[in-house]
């Protein structure tokens, strides 16, 4: 191409917000970004992210034992895996059953060992700095909130060339994600059942760790497609490829979203043919090659996955469309607004900013309906909570700004409007955070009260001899904890295995049958008789997951949810009755219990446990009693 001016609308913008152009290929040179606006909003988001932890520190005062505050029920499993890596265990390990990958007992790949890069990005610094997993997770909250905010600010600053708008749209995207997905406070206001969560992108360690890389992927890809310098385009394409690699081994839902956006962008570029589109396809191709290279070893890891992983992750074979989510309705509004803007010539169809915005707006439909082509659906609710809500809000923010400014010399969004967007969004996020913090404060306090006994077990495991029995220590000895929350949280701190916990099944150490047997054994030792099985099912929510699987207990997990019938429950009640009627020494020692962790004020029937094990005098640690168990002769 010669040095003719580009035909796109960004070259006809007024000088005060002009994207500087260079003659060659009509490509763009950009003015320096004023990062102070991004720093201000990043600090604000970081403070909001730390509110639950600050509240726990306030509540516990000097009694704080070092626990990190959290709301998401999956965080214990992620923390348990990181804790195992901090302790030096292999990538393929199971912190809940104590299984490690060895030559004589190889472990298959699990969800955690495949998405390993996020875990190691936390575990390696924690181990080098001698930080506990809880401390690492506290720091992770702040770091991920700060870096994600800056990455998002960069994206908006590049595409809008307006730092004030970029700063205002950061809380708009990050604080309203939960609202757009139809979760959190909005469901409570509509008098619907809700799970209170807050800032979903900060669930640790995924998507929190790879999420900044996911956001950074987009501005890097944008620069790779539009920058005037071929050298910078090449470097940015390499950077976008590197960010994509982190997403591949970081979180499935992020890399698939990034890949879909890239494919949509390439299609729109091919249709619209903006200035320099042939050169842009060099960048598309380079990023695509890096992505394909990263996916080859990923596919190898998947081929060695545990036989149970598809069942655990509720992989469903279906071609049914998924078109009735609130997110898709919002995305449709953005698409319609962009189409109207193009029809009325307020937007230029050759403008790369418009094409990128349209790719963001269409992306949710692709994510929720990819099964029309692939025939497989994998927990689409994770797209809803952790990806598509933010993507839709990015599209909305870009569309608002582009439509306001139009093709002609229109002013930027006024400051008062940006302040309204920023403050209302931040206020909503603060409200969601405060309500969730208060709602889960007691649970976080209880976790902190239980941390000393977990640290005691950790010290026992890491010493040469168990000072309770003066026998060689067993690092992965099995602990029975009738309090289900304590059982699930214990591997976050201590290396011992547990008899059963809600997240036992998400690792590769047990089969479907063994998981159910361990659960029945857990109920048996907890003093649950056969005639109490149905009552436990009705009053203990975790029983639904343990017996019938997550896809049968959570109606939002799959596209073809099937509730549990009374007949199925009756069959499982009969199975449990038969199990305890035939309980013998072989079952009592598979696995062999080494410890029992009991709350001092917990009323538990020890009849079944004492029939097969002797309990030494318990050691009182805070509000808990730790018993050493020995099988009866």
Residue pairs with C-beta under 8 A, 6 or more apart in sequence:
1 24
1 25
1 26
1 275
1 276
2 23
3 23
3 24
4 23
4 26
5 11
5 21
5 23
5 26
6 21
6 26
6 27
6 275
6 276
7 26
7 275
7 348
7 350
8 26
8 274
8 275
8 348
8 350
8 351
8 352
9 347
9 348
9 350
9 351
9 354
9 406
9 407
10 18
10 19
10 21
10 28
10 351
10 352
10 353
11 18
11 19
11 21
11 26
12 407
12 408
12 409
13 19
13 161
13 405
13 409
14 409
14 411
16 412
17 161
17 162
17 405
17 412
18 161
19 28
19 30
19 161
20 28
20 29
20 30
20 31
21 27
21 28
21 29
21 228
22 28
22 29
22 228
24 228
25 228
25 275
25 276
25 279
26 275
26 276
27 226
27 227
27 228
27 229
27 275
27 276
27 279
28 226
28 227
28 228
29 227
29 228
29 229
30 158
30 161
31 161
33 154
33 157
33 158
33 163
34 163
35 150
35 153
37 153
37 163
37 164
37 166
37 167
38 149
38 150
38 153
38 154
38 157
38 163
38 166
38 167
38 170
39 150
40 167
41 149
41 153
41 167
41 168
41 170
41 171
41 422
42 145
42 146
42 147
42 149
42 150
42 153
42 170
43 146
44 171
44 426
45 145
45 146
45 148
45 149
45 170
45 171
45 174
46 142
46 145
46 146
46 149
48 145
48 175
48 199
48 426
48 429
48 430
48 433
49 141
49 142
49 144
49 145
49 199
49 202
50 141
50 142
50 145
51 430
51 433
51 434
51 437
52 69
52 70
52 71
52 198
52 433
52 436
52 437
52 440
52 444
53 68
53 69
53 138
53 141
55 69
55 437
55 438
55 441
56 64
56 67
56 69
56 441
56 444
56 445
56 448
57 64
59 441
59 444
59 445
60 445
60 448
63 448
64 448
65 448
65 449
65 451
65 452
65 455
66 132
66 134
66 135
66 448
66 451
67 134
67 444
67 447
67 448
67 451
68 79
68 134
68 135
68 137
68 138
68 141
69 437
69 440
69 444
70 137
70 204
70 440
70 444
71 196
71 197
71 198
71 436
71 440
72 197
72 203
72 204
73 502
74 203
74 503
75 137
75 203
75 204
76 488
76 489
76 491
76 492
76 501
76 503
77 96
77 112
77 488
77 503
77 506
77 507
78 112
78 119
78 204
78 205
78 206
79 133
79 134
79 137
79 204
79 205
79 491
79 492
80 95
80 96
80 491
80 492
80 503
81 93
81 95
81 112
81 119
81 507
82 119
82 122
82 123
82 126
82 133
82 136
82 137
82 205
83 95
83 133
83 491
83 492
83 493
83 495
84 93
84 95
84 491
84 495
85 91
85 93
85 119
85 120
85 123
85 124
85 127
86 123
86 126
86 127
86 132
86 133
86 136
87 495
88 127
89 95
89 100
89 495
90 100
90 101
90 107
91 101
91 113
91 116
92 100
92 101
92 106
92 107
92 108
92 109
92 110
92 113
92 508
93 99
93 100
93 101
93 107
93 113
94 100
94 107
94 110
94 507
94 508
94 509
94 510
95 491
95 495
95 497
95 507
96 491
96 497
96 498
96 501
96 503
96 504
96 507
96 509
97 497
97 504
97 507
97 509
97 510
97 591
98 475
98 476
98 477
98 478
98 495
98 496
98 497
98 509
99 105
99 107
99 507
99 508
99 509
100 107
100 476
101 107
107 113
107 508
107 509
108 304
108 305
108 306
108 307
108 508
109 301
109 302
109 304
109 305
109 306
109 309
109 508
110 305
110 306
110 309
110 506
110 507
110 508
111 309
111 312
111 313
111 506
111 507
112 119
112 506
112 507
113 301
113 508
114 249
114 298
114 301
114 302
114 305
115 206
115 249
115 250
115 251
115 252
116 249
117 210
117 246
117 249
117 250
118 205
118 206
118 209
118 210
118 249
118 250
118 251
119 205
121 205
121 209
122 136
122 137
122 140
122 205
122 209
123 136
125 131
125 136
126 132
126 133
126 135
126 136
131 139
132 493
133 492
133 493
134 451
134 492
134 493
137 204
137 205
140 204
140 205
140 208
140 209
141 202
141 204
141 208
144 201
144 202
144 204
144 208
144 209
144 211
144 212
145 199
145 202
147 212
148 174
148 201
148 211
148 212
148 215
149 170
149 174
150 212
151 212
151 215
151 216
151 219
152 169
152 170
152 173
152 174
152 215
152 394
153 163
153 166
153 167
153 170
154 166
154 216
154 219
155 166
155 215
155 218
155 219
155 222
155 394
156 162
156 165
156 166
156 169
156 170
156 397
156 398
157 163
157 166
158 219
158 222
158 223
159 219
159 222
159 353
159 356
159 357
159 398
160 166
160 353
160 398
160 401
160 402
162 401
162 412
162 413
164 412
164 415
164 418
165 401
165 412
165 413
165 418
167 418
167 422
168 413
168 418
168 419
168 421
168 422
169 397
169 401
169 421
171 422
171 425
171 426
171 429
172 393
172 397
172 421
172 422
172 425
173 390
173 393
173 394
173 397
174 199
174 201
174 390
174 429
175 199
175 425
175 426
175 428
175 429
175 430
175 432
176 389
176 393
176 425
176 428
176 429
177 199
177 200
177 201
177 389
177 390
177 393
178 184
178 185
178 197
178 198
178 199
178 200
178 385
178 389
178 432
179 185
179 186
179 428
179 432
180 326
180 327
180 330
180 389
180 392
180 393
181 200
181 326
181 327
181 384
181 385
181 388
181 389
182 325
182 326
182 327
182 384
183 194
183 195
183 197
183 385
184 194
184 196
184 197
184 198
184 432
184 436
185 194
185 196
185 431
185 432
185 435
187 193
187 194
188 194
188 196
196 432
196 435
196 436
196 439
196 440
197 385
197 436
198 429
198 432
198 433
198 436
198 437
199 429
199 432
199 433
200 207
200 385
200 386
200 389
201 207
201 208
201 211
201 386
201 390
202 208
203 386
206 250
206 251
207 214
207 250
207 251
207 253
207 254
207 386
207 387
209 250
210 246
210 247
210 250
210 251
210 254
211 251
211 254
213 243
213 246
213 247
213 250
214 243
214 247
214 251
214 254
214 257
214 258
216 239
216 243
217 240
217 243
217 244
217 247
217 258
218 261
218 356
218 394
220 236
220 237
220 239
220 240
220 243
221 236
221 237
221 240
221 262
221 265
221 283
221 287
222 352
222 356
223 232
223 233
223 236
224 233
224 234
224 236
224 237
224 239
224 240
224 283
224 286
224 287
225 233
225 265
225 269
225 280
225 283
225 284
225 352
226 276
226 280
226 352
227 233
227 236
230 279
233 279
233 282
233 283
234 283
234 286
236 283
237 282
237 283
237 286
237 287
237 290
238 286
238 290
240 287
241 286
241 287
241 289
241 290
241 291
241 294
242 290
243 258
244 255
244 258
244 259
244 287
244 290
244 291
244 294
245 290
245 291
245 294
247 254
247 255
247 258
248 255
248 291
248 294
248 295
248 298
249 294
249 298
251 386
252 378
253 382
253 383
253 386
253 387
254 386
254 387
256 367
256 370
257 363
257 367
257 383
257 387
257 388
257 391
259 291
260 363
260 366
260 367
260 370
261 359
261 360
261 363
261 391
262 284
262 287
262 288
262 291
264 359
264 362
264 363
264 366
265 284
265 355
265 356
265 359
266 281
266 284
268 355
268 358
268 359
269 277
269 280
269 281
269 284
269 352
269 355
270 277
270 281
272 349
272 350
272 355
273 350
274 280
274 350
274 351
274 352
274 355
275 350
305 508
306 508
307 511
308 505
308 508
308 510
308 511
308 512
309 508
311 512
311 549
312 505
312 506
312 549
312 550
313 378
313 379
314 378
314 379
314 549
314 550
314 551
314 557
314 558
315 376
315 377
315 378
316 376
316 377
316 378
316 551
316 558
316 559
316 560
317 375
317 376
317 377
318 371
318 375
318 376
318 377
318 559
318 560
319 371
319 372
319 375
320 371
320 377
320 559
320 560
321 369
321 372
322 368
322 369
322 371
322 377
322 380
322 559
323 365
323 368
323 369
325 364
325 368
325 384
327 364
327 368
327 384
327 388
327 389
327 392
328 364
328 365
328 368
330 392
330 396
331 361
331 362
331 363
331 364
331 365
331 388
331 392
331 395
334 357
334 361
334 392
334 395
334 396
334 399
335 358
335 361
335 362
337 399
337 403
338 347
338 354
338 357
338 358
338 361
338 399
338 403
341 347
341 354
341 399
341 402
341 403
341 406
342 349
342 354
345 407
346 403
346 406
346 407
347 354
347 402
347 403
347 406
347 407
348 354
348 407
349 355
351 402
353 398
353 402
354 402
356 398
357 395
357 398
357 399
357 402
358 395
360 391
360 392
360 394
360 395
360 398
361 392
361 395
361 399
363 388
363 391
363 395
364 383
364 388
364 391
364 392
367 380
367 383
367 387
367 388
368 380
368 383
368 384
368 388
371 377
371 559
377 558
377 559
379 557
379 558
380 558
380 559
381 554
381 556
381 557
400 413
401 412
401 413
404 410
404 412
404 413
405 411
405 412
405 413
443 485
446 485
447 485
447 489
449 622
449 623
450 486
450 489
450 622
450 623
450 624
451 493
452 621
452 622
452 624
453 597
453 621
453 622
453 624
453 626
454 489
454 490
454 492
454 493
454 494
455 493
455 494
456 619
456 621
456 626
457 479
457 490
457 493
457 494
457 496
457 595
457 597
457 626
458 493
458 494
458 495
460 466
460 467
460 468
460 473
461 473
461 474
461 475
461 476
461 477
461 494
461 495
461 496
462 473
462 475
462 495
463 473
464 472
464 473
465 471
465 472
465 473
466 472
466 473
466 474
466 628
468 616
468 619
468 626
468 628
469 616
469 628
474 594
475 495
475 496
476 495
476 496
476 497
477 496
477 497
477 594
477 595
478 496
478 497
478 498
478 499
478 591
478 592
478 593
478 594
478 595
479 487
479 490
479 494
479 496
479 497
479 498
479 499
479 593
479 594
479 595
479 596
479 597
480 498
480 499
480 522
480 525
480 593
480 595
480 596
480 597
480 609
480 629
481 487
481 490
481 498
481 499
481 501
481 596
481 597
481 598
482 522
482 525
482 526
482 598
482 602
482 604
483 597
483 598
483 599
483 602
484 501
484 502
484 540
484 542
486 597
486 599
486 624
487 498
487 499
487 500
487 501
487 522
488 498
488 501
488 502
488 503
490 496
490 498
490 501
490 597
491 497
491 498
491 501
496 594
496 595
497 591
498 504
499 518
499 521
499 522
499 525
499 591
499 593
500 515
500 518
500 519
500 521
500 522
500 546
502 542
502 545
502 546
504 510
504 515
504 518
505 512
505 515
505 546
510 518
515 546
516 546
516 547
517 579
517 587
519 546
519 547
520 575
520 576
520 579
520 580
521 587
523 533
523 536
523 576
524 579
524 580
524 583
524 608
525 593
525 608
525 609
526 604
526 605
527 604
527 605
527 606
527 607
527 608
528 536
529 580
530 573
530 576
530 577
530 580
530 581
533 572
533 573
533 576
533 577
534 569
534 573
536 543
537 543
537 544
537 547
537 569
537 573
541 553
544 552
544 553
544 564
545 553
545 554
547 572
548 564
548 568
548 572
550 557
551 557
551 558
551 561
552 561
552 562
552 563
552 564
553 564
554 561
555 561
555 563
580 608
583 608
585 612
585 631
588 612
588 613
588 631
589 631
592 631
593 613
593 629
594 628
594 629
595 626
595 627
595 628
595 629
596 609
596 613
596 615
596 626
596 627
596 629
597 624
597 625
597 626
597 627
598 604
598 618
598 624
598 625
598 627
599 623
599 624
599 625
600 620
600 623
600 624
600 625
601 623
606 615
609 615
609 629
611 632
612 631
612 632
613 629
613 630
613 631
613 632
614 629
614 630
614 632
615 627
615 628
615 629
616 627
616 628
616 629
616 630
618 625
618 626
618 627
619 625
619 626
619 627
